[in-house]
Amino acid sequence: MGEMKRAIAREERERARTMEEQRRMTDRFASTLVIAASIIAAVRLAREQDISRPSPRLASVVADSIGLARMILEKIVR
C-alpha cells in the first residue's frame, strides 16, 4: 500500500512540474506575442494620420496583427 501512495505522490509531483513548465512557456509566449503584434501593428499604422481615437480601421489592424503574430509564433514553436 505504501508503494502505491509513493507512486501517486510521484505522479502528482510530475504533473505539477509539467503544469508549471507549461505556465512558464505560456507566459513567455504571451509577452512575445504582445511585442510581435505591437511591431506588426506599428508598421501597418505608420502612415495613418490620426490613431489617437479608436476607429474600425484601427481595431481591424490590431486584430489582424495579433492573428499574424499568433500564426508566426505557432510556426516557430512547431
N, C-alpha and C positions, 0 to 999 in steps of 0.2 A: 504494500500500500504506500509506503514511503517513497518508493521509486516512482510511482505514478504521480505523486504530488510534486516531486522534483522535476519530472518531465513536463508537467503542466506549467510549473513556475518558469522553466527554461523557455517554453514556447511563448509564454506571456512576455518575458523579457525580450525575446527576439522580435515579437510582434510590436512591442513598444519601441524598440530600436529602429525597426523598419518604418514605423509611422513617423518617428522623429526625423529620420533621413528624408522622407517624402515631404514633410513640412518645410524643412530647410531648403530643399530643391524648389518647392513651390514659392517660397519667399524670395529666393534668389531670382527665379524666372519672372516673378511678378515685377520686381524692380527693373529687370532687364526689359521687360515688355513695356513698361511705362517710358523708359528712356528711348527705346526704339520708336514707339508710337509718337512720342513728342518730336523727335527729329523728323520723322516722315511728315507729320502734320505741319511742322515749321517750314519744311521745303515746299510743300504744296501751297501753303498760305503766304509765301514770301512776297508775292505780287499783289495781294489783296490790299485795298485801300484802307478799309476800316474793319478790324477784327475785335474791337473793344466791346461790341454788343453781340449777344447770341443771335445767330441767324440760321436759317435752314442750311445754307451753304456751309457755314462753319461746323454745324453739327454733323453734316454729311462727311466733310473732310476728316473730322476727328474719328468718326465711326469707321470710315474706310481705312484710316491709318492704323487703328487698333487691329482691325481684321488682318491687314497686311503684315503687321508686326507679329501677330499670333501665328500666321502661316509660316513666316520666316523662322520663328523660334521652333515650331514643330518640326520643320525640315532639318534644322540644326541638331535638335535633340535626338532624332531618329538615328 
